[in-house]
């Protein structure tokens, strides 16, 4: 069965998400209420009150197809970000628009460049297009922009950059990114993944760069700081001609009605967004202080997660991970990112962080 499946599709290793709470409860006979999940960089505050009310108001219309063009959300994004509505592509999470962008520009015979320790979806999207992946060694667990630029070949059509980077949390300054964009050939699309940009102290200049660089695509999401991970809504920003090309591949109704309503409301709930950042900043301080007291090295992060080294090998990290699971705490192994000995922990509420730290102290070798 499936003997005619394309070889490059067979070669793809499936993306492995964080372990769900229900799965852990079944596996170890735990109560779901007693489990702390700090594995998927979700907002521990949940959904914004305004977004929750918008979802409730939209329930009566679920028998109708959603607005396939996402007019209201695009208008809200256009007003908030000072970009044209024709520059916006809506997606079923930012993963959707990342993959759509790859499909527009990547084919067999073309290559795409990305960094070691960067988001796993980039090589998956490249492989799905049967293009050539070029992974560049990281510098200090983050993007080495000089090396990324040097890796661009005549057949390179795309460069992926996550800023802040997932899973390491490293960050490139506006000056560094501006210098990089100025050196990239105009024929090479630069996909700047800003899924965690709302957690930054200094805002990204990416929106200003869109006017200067026709080869720039910026992707963002409502899954992280806005707390809408379960509804799956993200977006890409690009020059109108590029956005038009991506929209041609977009599935009709790829963002559902509840997601559209929630995202529009969440965008207006600036108090919730500010609170989310404040809780994240406090939680990061709490975790980093504890890691220091435990003599554990952590990668400096500006996101809503931290990678911490819990052992010398992937085997040790896996043992610590399993020990945490048995105690009802879910974090994320990152050996598949080449981060052997590390675990990634999402920043939760103070009591969730404390629960993780207590469990960690019990299982460290």
ABEGO torsion letter per residue (X at the ends): XGAABBAAAAABBBBBBBBBAAAAAAAAGBBAAABBBBAAGBBAAEBBAAAAAAAAAAAAAAABBBBAAGAAAAAAAAAAAGBBAAABBBBBEAAAAAAAAAAAABBBGBBBBBBBGBBAAAAAAAAAAGBBBBBBBBBGGBBBAAAAAAABBAABABBBBBOBBOAAGBBBBAAAAAAAAAABBAABBBBBBAAAAAABABBBAAAAAAAABAABBBBBBAABAAGAAAAGBBBBBBBAAAAAAAAAABBBGABBAAAAAAAAAAAABAAAAAAAAAAAAAAAAAAAAAAAAAGBBBBBBABABBBBBABABAAAAAAAAAAAAAAGBBBBBAAAAGBBGBBBBBBBBAAAAAAAAAAAAAABX
